[in-house]
Amino acid sequence: YARSKGEGENAVRSFAPHATILRPSTVFGREDQFINRFAGMIATLPIVPVLRPEARFQPVYVGDVARAAAAALIDEERFGGRAFELGGPEVLTMMELHQRIARLIGRKERFLPLPDAAGGLLAALPGTPISRDQWKMLGHDSIVSTGAEGLDALDVERTPIDSVAPGWLVRYRKAGRFSLIERAGG
């Protein structure tokens, strides 16, 4: 997967050397298959297995990626021919991400860090929620490289998970949207 992305970038560069390349980290948003997948597991499983708990992520909000793409399109002269690594304001380990999601949906932390051998076996089985490619990708941090140009260079402010996720993660709370009323005291 990562190799094919690199090959794609090379193909774009050979065809259009002034193209702007955007390299987003793991993207999150209302309909994602990242934070929502973990929230669903945390809300329903008695114990949640955590694969590669020390793997690091710098999740980027889908709206920020869209604003970066718009900025690159609007000002091709300024941004053309450059590559931008897009990451959010926080770097979190896989375990920290699970803990954050549990807090946001008001659930207890019931996590079981899996050893790599068990995670690799899980990824090799058919019908599991993680593919072999995804397992391999977890072996590498998904963060912005030191010194890379990013959202700041595109004049895009980075959106923290906590500022947008509670609005859609409410469906994973025990009482759904009514838990917000209860918590507000009304």
HUJOZI-V951342 format. One record per backbone hydrogen bond with DSSP energy under -1.0 kcal/mol. NH is the residue of the N-H (numbers start at 1). CO is the residue of the C=O. If there is no record, write none. Layout:
nh/co
NH/CO
NH/CO
This chain:
nh/co
5/1
6/2
7/3
8/4
9/5
10/6
11/7
12/8
13/9
14/10
15/11
16/12
19/16
21/82
23/84
25/86
28/60
32/29
38/34
39/35
40/36
41/37
42/38
43/39
44/40
45/41
48/110
50/112
55/52
57/92
58/142
60/26
62/28
65/61
66/62
67/63
68/64
69/65
70/66
71/67
72/68
73/69
74/70
75/71
79/75
80/76
82/79
84/21
85/149
86/23
88/58
92/57
94/55
95/53
97/93
98/94
99/95
100/96
101/97
102/98
103/99
104/100
105/101
106/103
107/102
112/48
114/50
119/115
120/116
121/117
122/118
123/119
124/120
135/131
136/132
137/133
138/134
139/136
140/137
142/56
148/145
155/152
156/151
163/160
164/161
165/161
168/165
169/165
172/169
173/170
176/173
178/175
179/176
182/178
183/179
184/180
185/182
186/181
